[in-house]
Each structure stands twice: as structure tokens, then as C-alpha cells.
Amino acid sequence: MINIALDGPAGSGKSTVAKILSKELDILYLDTGAMYRACGLKCVKMGVSVKDEIAVSAFINDINLKIEYKNGAQVTILDDEDVSTAIRRPEVSMLASDVSALKCVRLKMVEMQRKIAEALDCVLDGRDIGSFVLPNAKYKYFVTADSKVRAERRYKELIERGTPVEFDALHEEIKQRDYNDSHRDFAPLKQAEDAVVVDTSNMSIEEVVNFILTDVRSR
């Protein structure tokens, strides 16, 4: 079984790298972040605060969330609706950071992720894949980059999608997400002890992919 864990802060490029790796190795890409974004969106729809664990725990175990794969891409289905685009809005990103800090949410999502990883060869990216979700994965990488570089990447991505955003505000948002993700009590953003660190600040996506592919194939 091939399970590749890619961890790292927001905007480090891990999701893009994970998608390419999955195609190169012909294995499944599981976008774990999309699952947490969907949980945040569900809270909005229910009028529940993403920080209210009691309110969230009341519905999380029965959340109607499905991950499907169509034309080689992951589709996120919430309450029988394709929310793949809606969950990429900046405000939903911040909700994902908060809701993913709730223990009840992480336990439910991790349960779903482990079941998928047990059944299929896959690449997973997130904040705690190697340290918590799949601690026994053979291939672990911690993908990181300077916060300003990450903000520039996310800014370009959002502008290309037609989503207006102010760069300085986005940079501050990313730094706040870094702090939130690394300081939460349960399953924080953390580099697994046996993970290979990949600083992408001055690397192209192709260079990062080639580095990881070479490492995987050498083992």
C-alpha cells in the first residue's frame, strides 16, 4: 500500500504537488482540506459558530459529506450539492481553520480519511497527516515556504479565479492561519519526526514534484 503524507502550512504548494504526484504515480489524491472547508460551510448553512464545539458536535457525526472522483478530480458533495467551488472562497478558508481545531470534527474527518487510505493507494495533504492521521505512512513530507511567498501564490490563484482580494489582508490572514493551525490543542500543524522537509520558497512546482518522486522511487 502506497500512502504519501504531505503536511505544511497554507499556500505552501502541497495541494498542487499532491495532485501532480497522484497522476504521476496513478494513485488517488485525497484533498483533506476540502473536507474541513465543507464542515465550515455546513456551519454557515446551519447558523452555527465554527468555534462552538457543543453545537458542531450535535451534527458532525451525521454530516452528509461525500468525496467523489470525476474525470480525475475530487468533487466535494455536501448535502447532495457539489460545493467544490464554494469551499474555495477566502472566508470559507478561515472557517476551515477554526472548525478543524474542534476535536469532534477532526476525529470524524480522520475516521473518514483513514478508511479511504486503508482501501486505496493515495496521496493526502493537510496539517497533521504524517503526525496524526497516517502516522505509519512510509512516505512523509513537510512542505513549507516563507509566508509572503505563500500569500503571493494564493493571491495569484484567487485573482485568476476572479475572486477580488487585497494582498496585505491575505498575507495577514495566512499568518493568522499559521498561528491558529500550529497552536490548537488537538492535532496541530506539526512536522512528523520522520518527515522530509521541502522548503518550496525558491522551488518551482516541477522541482518539488521531481524531488519527491525521486525520493519515493528510490525507496
N, C-alpha and C positions, 0 to 999 in steps of 0.2 A: 504493500500500500504506500503510495506517494502522497504525503501531506506536507505542503510547504507553508510555513507561517511567516507572514510579513507584518511586522509591527512598526509603529512610528507615529509621529505627530501629524496633525492636519496639514495637508498640502505638501507632504514630503515626496509625493510621486508614487507611493506604494500601490495605490489602486490601479494606476495606469500600468505599472510594471507587472502587477499581478495578472491583469487581463492579457498582456502580451505573453507572459510565461505560460498561461493556461493554453494559449493557442499553439505556442512553440512545442509544448510537451503533450498536447492533445489531452489535457485533463480539465476538470471542472474549475471555474472561478466562482467562489462564493464571496459576494460583497457583503461582509458582516455589517459595515457601516450603514448600508441601506436598510437593514433590519431595525437598527436603533432609530434611524430617521423616521421610519414608518411608525415606530412606537411614539415618537414625539408628535407626529402628525395626528395619530389617534387621540392623544391627549387634547390637542387643539379641537378636534371634532367633538369631543365629549365635554369640553369646557373645564378640563381638569388641569391643575398645575403640574408641570413636569417634575416639580420638587416635592409634591405631596405623595409620599410613599404609600400612605394608607389608601388614598383614593385610587392610585395607579394599581396597587396590588389587588384591588377589587375586581379588575377586569383583565389583568395581564395574562393570567393562566389560560383564559379562554379567548385570547385575541385571535381574530380571523386573519392571520397573516400567512401568505404562501409565497414561496420563491419558485419561479418557473424559469425555464430557459427556452428562448425562442430565437431562431436564427443566430445562434451562437452568443446571445446576450442575455443577461439576467433581467428578468421582469419582476418587479415587486408588486404584489397584489394585496391590498388591504381592504377588507370588507367587500371582496369581489370586484374591486376597482383597481385599475392599473395606476399606481401612484409614482411610477418611476421618475417622472419629470417633476412632479410636485415636491418630492422629498429633497430635491437638489436646491431649493431656494435657500438663500443665506439664513433667513430666520429659522428655518427648519434645522439647519446645521447646528445652531446654538441650542435648540431644543433637544437635539440628539445628545449633545454633550451633557446636558443636565439629566435627562431621563436615563441615560446609560449609567449614571452614577448610582441609581437605585438598585439595591441588591436583588429585589424581586424581578426586576426587568432583566438584569444580567443573567440571573440563574435560568430564566425561561429561554432567553435567546441562546445561551451557551448550550442548553439542553438540545435545542434545535440544530445548532451548528455541529455538535459532536455526533449526532445521529447521521448527518449528511457526510461528515468526514470518515465515519466508520464504514460507510457503504461505498464510498467513491474516492478515487484519486482526486485530490483537489488542492487548489491554492486558496488560502484565506488571508485576508488582510484586516488589520484592526489596531487596537491599542494593547491588547493583552493575549493575543493568540498563542504565542510561544510560552508565555509565563503562566497562563491560566487555562485557556480554552483547550489547547492541544499541547500540554507540557511534554508529551512523549514524541512529538513530531521530530523526524530526523533532520529536516532542513528548516532552520530558523534564521531570519534576517531582521535586523533593526535598521529600518530605512529612515534617515533623518536629513535635515538641511537647515540652514540659517532661516530664522523666522521671516526676514524680509524677502528672501528668495522665495519662500513658500507663499507669502502674500502676493508677490508678483505673479506667480503661476496661477493662483486661484483667481486673481483679478482678471488676467487674460482669458481664463476659462469662462468666467461669468460674462464678460463683455462679448465674447464670441457667441454666447447663448442668447444675447440680447437682454441680459439682466443688468440694469444700471446699478453701479456700486461705487463708493468713494474709497480710494486706495488706503488712506490713513486709517479710516474706520475699520476697513477689512484687516489691516495689519494688527490693529489693537484687538480685534475680535479673535484673530488666530493666536495671539499671545495669551489672551484670556482663556481660550480653549486649552492651550498647552498647560496652563496653571491648573485649570479645573480637572483635566484628564489625569494629570500626574499627582494631584493631591487628594483625589477622592479616597475614601476609606476602603472601599471594596474593589478589588481587581483594577488598580490604577494603571495608567500608561507606564509600562516598565519594560526595560530591556532584559530578556531572558539571559541568564548567565552563560548559556551555551550558544547564544545568537551571534552571528557575524554582523558587525556594524558596517553599514554602507552609507557614507555621507555623500548625498547627491547634489550638494551646493554647486559644484563645478563639474557635474557629470551630465551628459545627455541621457535621455531615456534609453537609447540604444546601448550606451556604455553600461548602464546599470543592469539592463536585461542580460547582456553578454557576460557580465561579471558573475551574476547569479547562476545563469545557465552553465557556465564553465565549472562553477563550484559544485552544482548538483550532479552534473555528468561525471565529474572526477571522483565522486563518491559512489 
